[in-house]
Amino acid sequence: MIPKENLEFLKDVKKNNNREWFLANKKRYEAYKKNYHQLAQQLLDAMVEKDPSLASMQVKDVVFRINRDIRFSKDKSPYKTNMAFWFSPGNKNWNQSGYYIHVEPGMSFIAGGFYQPEAPALKKIRKEIAFFHDELEEMLADKKFQSVFGDLDRTYTLKTTPKDYDKDHPAIELLKLKSFEASTKISDAELTDKHFVANMVEKLMLLKPMNAFFNRAVEAED
């Protein structure tokens, strides 16, 4: 479960997103960070047990800094108001499909898949879908997957047929996608449930076949 004091800290950061307040509450932040990293380790241990491809990850690969990168943002608030966890066999220099947990009171969710792959990876994923779309469609049609995640997010998609593909291809709507992820909301009650880790891992593992599909694609030789 997520300690209530961590959630209260996030709420207070949102109300007082400035350096002066943050420095005055440094001890609260240190306690928050300790709990955050402990929870990351618990989640990672449980995730690795279900998905061994994550075995090389460490806590430092899972967590995020609280400081926002404001260099190119109109919003100059210095601190993030969420606690997040990312699990993927990739690394900072090699993006891959993975699992994500976003904790923010009233706005929490879990997600997974391959978010906006760069052109080389996108090309490989489309090739994989073109040849093995039946496999992916079967994953997306799974009743448990649909009961939790529904479908892939269709926000980022081409309006026209992608280059090198026929408009009549049976998987043309999947081939038009520019991002491949699914998500579902988490209630505040779920955050403080004593079975939080087990419940989140159970849901995230419904994304495992899809993640393996996309990672297989990007790992393939050209």
N, C-alpha and C positions, 0 to 999 in steps of 0.2 A: 504494500500500500504506500501511497505518497503521504508523508507526514503533513498534518494540517498546517503546521508552522511554515512549511515550504509554500503552500498555496497562499497563505496569508502574506508571505513575503512578496510573492509575485503580484498580488493585488496592490500592495503598498508601493511597489516599484512603478506600477502603472499610474498610480495617483501622484507619485513624487519622482518623476523620471528626470533627475538632475544629479549632478556630481556631488553637490553639497549634502543632500539627503543621503546619498549612497555612502559617503565617507562617514557620516554620523551613525550609520547603521552597519558598519563594517563587520561587527561581531555576528549580527544576524545573517549577513551574507556568508560568512565563513561556515556557520552552522548549516545554512541552506546548501552550500557547495558540498559539504561533507555528506549530507543525506543524498544529494543528487548523485554523487559518484558511487555511493554504496548501492543505491537502487540500480544504477547502470550496470554494476557488476552482477547483481542478482538477475537482472534481465538477460545480460549477456550469457551467463552460465546456463540459464534455461533455454535460450535461443540456440546456443551451440549444441545442446543435447538433441534438439529437434532438427537442426540444420548445420551439419558439420562443416559446410563451406565457410562458416563464419569463425572457425577455430583460431585463425591467426589474429583476430581482432583483440584489442585491449581496450580498457575503459577510455583511454585518451582518444581512441578512434570513434567512440560511441557518443561522447558528450560534446557540447558546444560552449564556447565562451559566452559570458553574459553581455559583453560589450558588442554593440552594433557597429557595423561598418557603415559610417555615415558619409563617406567621401563623395558618393554619387547619388545620395538620397536627399530629397527635399525635407524629409522628416529628420531632424537633427537630434532626436531623443537618443541619449547615449547608451541606454540599456534595453536589452530584450525583456519582454514581459511574459515569456514562455520558457518552459523547461523541455528540451527535446532530446530524442535518442535516435541514432541512425545506425543500422546494422547492414553491412554489405561486404562481400568478399573483395570488392574493389578498394582503391585507395585514392588519395587526393589527386594523383596524376592519372588515374584510370577509372573513370566512372563506370559503374555497373548497376544492375537492378538490385533493390534491397528493401528493407523494412523501416518504417518511420513511426515514431510516437511523438505526438505534439501535446504537451500539457499546458493548458492556459485556462483558468477558471471560466466556465461558460463557453469556451471555444475549443475544447480539446477534440482530437481526432487521431486515428491511426491510418496509415496508408502504406502502400508498397507498389513496386514496379520500377519502371525506368522513366525518370522525369526528364523530358525534353533532351533526348540524346543528341550529341553533336552529329554533324553530317556523316562521317564515316560509320559510326555506330548505327545511325538511323538507316543507312543503306543496307547494312547487314541484317538488321531486324526486319526490314521489309522483305528482304530476300527469304528469310526464314519463314515469315508469315505466308509468302506466296507459295512456298512448297509444302508447308506443314500447317496450313490454317485450320484443318480439321482438328488437329491436336490442341491448338489454342482455343478454338471455339468450344471444344469439349470441356476444357478447364473453366471457361467463363460460364458455361451452362450448368456447372455443378450446383446442386441445390444448396449445399452448405455455403459455397462461395456467394451465391446470389442472395441468400438470406442475410448475410452480413454486409457484403460490399455492393451488391446489385449488379454493377457492370463497370467497365472501364470508363474513366472520365473522358467525355467527348469534347472538352473545351478547346483543345488545341488540335485542329484538324484542317487539312487542305480543303479548299472549295472546289478544286479541280482534281483530275486524276494525276497521281504522281508519275513522274517521268519513267519510261520503260515498262509501264504496266497498262494493261487493257482495261478500259472502263467497265467491261463486262466480267472482269475477274470475280469469282464467287466471294472473295474476301475483300472487295474493293473498299468497303467502309473502314475495315481495320488497316488497310494499306494507306489510307488517307491520313491516319493519325500521325501527329508529330510528337506525341507524348503518350506514354503507356503506363497509367497508374490507376489504382482503385483506392477508395478511402471510405471511412465511416466515422461518424461522430462518437465521442465518448462522453457520457454524462459525468457531472461532478461527483455523483454517488459512486460511480465506478472507480474514480481516482482514489478514494479513501477506503475502498473495499479491501479486506485483509487478503483476498485472493487476487489482487490486482495483477501481479506478475503472471500467475498461471492463466488468468483470463485473457490478458493481452497476448500472451504467447500463443494460446489456443487459436485466437482469431487471426493473428498474423501468419500462422502456419498454413492457413487457407490460401495464402499468396505464394507459398513455396513453389508449387509447380509452375506458376506463371513466371516467377523470378528466374527459375532454372531455365525456362524456355528462352527468355531474353538474354540471359548471360551466356547460354550455349551459342546463341547467334553472334554475339560480339566477340566471343573467344575463338570463333571459327577462322580458319585460314582464308585469306582473300583468294 
